[in-house]
Amino acid sequence: MDSARYPHEALVWLAGAGGRSVLVLGDHLLAEALTAIGHHAVVVPRGSDIVGEPRSVDAVIAVGALPKDLDTVARLLRPGGRLSLLLPERDHRIPWARKLDAAIGAPRPETPAAPLVGAGAFGFVDEVEFGCWEPVNRNDLLELLPTLPHLVDLDDADRDVRIAAALALYDDYGRGADGMQLPWRHRVFTATVVDQPWLPPRSETLLSDRQGSDSQSSDSAVRQPSAGDPSDETQPLDLTPTGQPTPTGRQAGAESGAGADQRRDPAAPGISVDPSDTGMILIDFR
């Protein structure tokens, strides 16, 4: 089943072909469309707290704006899970869509995904765009407008003024019950969660535990984990949906430029060190 507002290819991009656990922030129509193609989609009402068990969902889709607490979203996602920001916008190449947005004061943010780009809990951000046409008449428009993200948070008086202006614009076109085609331009920004995002190196943790203890000797050595040590939790990984770990963009870019005779410092991914370095650090606690 296809959705007039959300084309099938957009739904598949957001959550896959089916069978995924999806959390939708603020859009019940999107959740219904995802459910129709086989996903288990749950809606979190706009402005509500995001709660759930750690690593319990495959995808989180925010409509209109990113949630403020991206760390909480990262904890909810399973390894390889994705957070998407969906911006349903009217296509301004069509004059009546441009006039409609002017009537309701719809914003056009230039960098809506900036918080996601700078979030350490997520990898690189991909951007795609989908277009479609939705048939609307006056009643459809009256139902649609109060649900638009930028109108939801307005006070009742301001919202009513903008909706009245939009309906007046529709009436001026004289289409009546026949309706018009509303052009949608969906911008989607997507990033994959980093399973262990930039935890402090084990050497720093051990050093912190040892300081302040009178029972320790004045000279101590703290082991640095080797690059192949499975106990090292400092390496950020981008886990694919099939469960196979692959380097994130940060790691891949760093590893592609160095010679094969150099190894990586496990406490500082992307930095080459002398191969003769033993990895041993002597600490003087005096």
C-alpha positions as CSV (number, residue, x, y, z in Angstrom):
1,M,0.0,0.0,0.0
2,D,1.4,3.4,-1.0
3,S,0.8,6.6,0.8
4,A,-0.2,9.8,-1.1
5,R,2.1,11.9,1.1
6,Y,4.9,9.4,1.6
7,P,6.1,7.5,-1.5
8,H,7.0,3.9,-1.2
9,E,10.7,4.5,-2.0
10,A,10.9,7.0,0.8
11,L,9.4,4.6,3.3
12,V,11.9,1.9,2.3
13,W,14.8,4.4,2.6
14,L,13.7,5.4,6.1
15,A,13.1,1.9,7.6
16,G,13.8,-0.9,5.1
17,A,11.4,-3.1,3.2
18,G,9.6,-4.4,6.3
19,G,9.8,-6.2,9.6
20,R,11.6,-3.5,11.5
21,S,10.9,-1.9,14.9
22,V,10.4,1.8,14.2
23,L,9.8,4.8,16.6
24,V,8.2,7.7,14.8
25,L,8.4,11.1,16.5
26,G,5.3,13.2,15.9
27,D,3.6,11.9,12.8
28,H,0.8,9.3,12.9
29,L,0.3,9.3,9.2
30,L,3.9,8.2,8.6
31,A,3.6,5.5,11.3
32,E,0.4,4.2,9.5
33,A,2.3,4.2,6.2
34,L,5.2,2.2,7.7
35,T,2.8,-0.3,9.3
36,A,1.1,-0.8,6.0
37,I,4.4,-2.1,4.4
38,G,5.1,-4.5,7.3
39,H,6.9,-2.5,10.0
40,H,6.1,-2.3,13.7
41,A,5.8,1.4,14.1
42,V,5.0,3.3,17.3
43,V,4.3,7.0,17.5
44,V,5.7,9.3,20.2
45,P,3.5,12.4,20.4
46,R,5.2,15.6,19.6
47,G,6.7,17.1,22.8
48,S,6.5,13.8,24.8
49,D,9.6,12.2,26.4
50,I,11.3,9.5,24.4
51,V,11.5,6.3,26.6
52,G,12.2,2.7,26.0
53,E,14.6,-0.2,26.6
54,P,18.2,0.2,25.4
55,R,18.9,-1.3,22.0
56,S,15.2,-2.0,21.4
57,V,14.4,-0.3,18.1
58,D,15.9,-0.5,14.6
59,A,15.1,3.0,13.5
60,V,13.9,6.4,14.9
61,I,12.3,8.9,12.5
62,A,11.9,12.5,13.7
63,V,9.5,14.5,11.6
64,G,10.0,18.3,11.3
65,A,12.8,18.6,13.8
66,L,15.4,16.6,15.6
67,P,14.8,15.6,19.2
68,K,16.9,17.6,21.7
69,D,18.4,14.5,23.5
70,L,20.2,12.6,20.8
71,D,22.1,10.5,23.4
72,T,18.8,9.0,24.5
73,V,17.9,8.2,21.0
74,A,21.3,6.6,20.5
75,R,20.8,4.3,23.5
76,L,17.4,3.1,22.2
77,L,18.9,2.1,18.8
78,R,20.2,-1.4,18.1
79,P,23.7,-1.7,16.6
80,G,23.4,-0.5,13.0
81,G,20.2,1.4,13.8
82,R,19.5,4.7,12.2
83,L,18.1,8.1,13.2
84,S,16.4,10.0,10.4
85,L,15.2,13.6,10.2
86,L,12.3,13.9,7.7
87,L,11.4,17.4,6.5
88,P,8.1,17.3,4.6
89,E,8.1,20.5,2.7
90,R,6.0,21.9,-0.2
91,D,7.8,22.2,-3.5
92,H,8.3,25.9,-4.1
93,R,8.8,25.3,-7.9
94,I,4.9,25.2,-8.0
95,P,3.4,28.7,-7.5
96,W,0.5,27.7,-5.4
97,A,2.7,25.7,-3.0
98,R,4.9,28.7,-2.7
99,K,1.9,30.9,-1.9
100,L,0.6,28.4,0.6
101,D,3.8,28.4,2.6
102,A,3.8,32.2,2.6
103,A,0.2,32.2,3.9
104,I,1.1,29.9,6.8
105,G,4.6,31.3,7.5
106,A,6.4,28.0,6.9
107,P,10.1,28.2,7.7
108,R,12.8,26.9,5.3
109,P,15.7,25.9,7.6
110,E,19.1,25.9,5.9
111,T,20.9,23.6,8.2
112,P,18.2,21.5,10.0
113,A,20.6,18.5,10.5
114,A,23.4,20.5,12.1
115,P,22.9,18.9,15.6
116,L,23.1,15.5,14.1
117,V,26.2,16.3,12.1
118,G,28.0,17.3,15.3
119,A,26.7,14.4,17.5
120,G,29.4,12.0,18.6
121,A,26.9,9.2,19.0
122,F,26.2,9.0,15.3
123,G,28.3,8.6,12.1
124,F,28.2,10.6,8.9
125,V,24.9,12.1,7.8
126,D,23.4,11.2,4.4
127,E,20.9,13.4,2.6
128,V,18.3,12.3,0.1
129,E,15.2,13.9,-1.4
130,F,11.9,12.4,-2.5
131,G,9.0,14.1,-4.3
132,C,5.3,13.2,-4.7
133,W,1.9,14.8,-5.3
134,E,-1.0,14.6,-2.8
135,P,-4.6,15.3,-3.9
136,V,-6.2,17.7,-1.5
137,N,-9.5,19.6,-1.3
138,R,-10.6,22.2,1.1
139,N,-11.5,19.7,3.8
140,D,-8.2,17.9,3.4
141,L,-6.4,21.1,3.8
142,L,-8.3,22.0,6.9
143,E,-7.3,18.6,8.4
144,L,-3.7,18.8,7.2
145,L,-2.7,22.4,8.3
146,P,-3.0,22.0,12.1
147,T,-0.7,19.0,12.0
148,L,2.2,20.8,10.3
149,P,5.2,21.0,12.7
150,H,5.6,24.7,12.7
151,L,1.9,25.3,13.4
152,V,1.5,22.8,16.2
153,D,3.4,24.9,18.7
154,L,1.6,28.2,18.0
155,D,-1.1,29.6,20.2
156,D,-4.6,29.0,19.0
157,A,-5.3,32.6,17.8
158,D,-2.1,32.7,15.7
159,R,-2.7,29.3,14.2
160,D,-6.3,30.1,13.3
161,V,-5.2,33.3,11.5
162,R,-2.7,31.4,9.3
163,I,-5.1,28.5,8.6
164,A,-7.7,31.1,7.5
165,A,-5.2,32.7,5.1
166,A,-4.4,29.3,3.6
167,L,-8.1,28.4,3.1
168,A,-8.7,31.8,1.5
169,L,-5.8,31.1,-0.9
170,Y,-7.4,27.8,-1.8
171,D,-10.8,29.4,-2.4
172,D,-9.2,32.0,-4.7
173,Y,-8.2,29.2,-7.1
174,G,-11.9,28.2,-7.4
175,R,-11.3,24.4,-7.5
176,G,-14.0,23.6,-4.9
177,A,-14.6,19.9,-4.2
178,D,-12.5,18.9,-7.2
179,G,-9.3,19.7,-5.2
180,M,-5.8,20.4,-6.2
181,Q,-2.5,18.6,-6.3
182,L,-0.2,19.5,-3.4
183,P,3.5,19.0,-4.3
184,W,5.7,17.5,-1.6
185,R,9.5,17.7,-1.4
186,H,10.7,15.4,1.4
187,R,14.2,16.0,2.5
188,V,15.7,13.2,4.6
189,F,18.8,13.3,6.7
190,T,20.0,9.9,8.1
191,A,22.9,8.8,10.3
192,T,23.8,5.4,11.8
193,V,24.4,5.1,15.5
194,V,27.9,4.4,16.7
195,D,27.8,1.4,19.0
196,Q,30.5,2.6,21.4
197,P,30.9,6.3,20.7
198,W,34.3,7.6,21.8
199,L,34.6,6.2,25.3
200,P,37.7,7.3,27.2
201,P,40.7,5.0,26.7
202,R,41.2,2.3,29.2
203,S,44.5,3.7,30.2
204,E,42.9,6.9,31.4
205,T,40.3,4.9,33.4
206,L,42.9,2.7,35.0
207,L,45.0,5.8,35.8
208,S,42.1,7.5,37.5
209,D,41.4,4.5,39.6
210,R,45.0,4.2,40.8
211,Q,45.4,7.9,41.8
212,G,44.7,8.5,45.4
213,S,45.5,5.0,46.5
214,D,48.3,4.8,49.1
215,S,48.9,1.1,48.4
216,Q,50.2,1.7,44.9
217,S,53.9,2.0,44.2
218,S,55.4,5.3,43.0
219,D,56.3,3.8,39.6
220,S,53.5,2.0,37.7
221,A,53.0,0.9,34.1
222,V,49.6,1.1,32.5
223,R,49.0,-1.2,29.5
224,Q,47.7,0.3,26.3
225,P,45.4,-2.1,24.5
226,S,46.6,-3.2,21.1
227,A,44.6,-2.5,17.9
228,G,43.5,-6.1,17.8
229,D,42.5,-6.4,21.4
230,P,38.8,-7.5,21.5
231,S,38.5,-5.9,25.0
232,D,39.3,-2.4,23.6
233,E,36.0,-0.4,23.7
234,T,37.5,2.9,22.4
235,Q,37.1,2.1,18.6
236,P,33.9,3.6,17.1
237,L,32.2,1.1,14.7
238,D,29.4,1.5,12.3
239,L,27.5,-1.8,12.4
240,T,25.6,-2.7,9.2
241,P,22.1,-4.0,9.4
242,T,23.5,-7.5,8.7
243,G,25.6,-7.3,11.9
244,Q,28.9,-7.1,10.1
245,P,31.1,-4.3,11.7
246,T,32.6,-1.9,9.2
247,P,34.8,1.1,9.9
248,T,33.0,4.4,10.1
249,G,33.8,7.3,7.8
250,R,36.2,8.7,10.4
251,Q,38.1,5.5,10.6
252,A,38.0,4.6,6.9
253,G,39.4,8.0,6.0
254,A,42.2,7.8,8.4
255,E,43.2,4.2,7.4
256,S,43.2,4.9,3.7
257,G,46.1,7.5,3.7
258,A,48.8,5.9,5.8
259,G,51.4,3.3,4.8
260,A,51.0,-0.3,5.7
261,D,54.1,-0.3,7.8
262,Q,52.6,2.0,10.4
263,R,50.1,0.9,13.0
264,R,47.4,2.9,14.7
265,D,47.3,4.3,18.2
266,P,44.2,2.4,19.7
267,A,43.6,5.3,22.1
268,A,43.5,7.9,19.3
269,P,41.9,6.4,16.1
270,G,43.4,7.8,12.9
271,I,46.8,8.7,14.4
272,S,49.9,6.8,13.2
273,V,52.7,5.9,15.6
274,D,56.2,4.6,15.3
275,P,56.1,0.8,14.8
276,S,59.0,0.5,17.4
277,D,56.8,2.0,20.1
278,T,56.1,-0.7,22.7
279,G,52.8,0.9,23.8
280,M,54.1,1.0,27.4
281,I,53.7,4.2,29.4
282,L,55.6,4.8,32.6
283,I,53.6,6.8,35.2
284,D,55.3,8.7,38.1
285,F,52.7,9.3,40.8
286,R,55.0,11.4,43.0
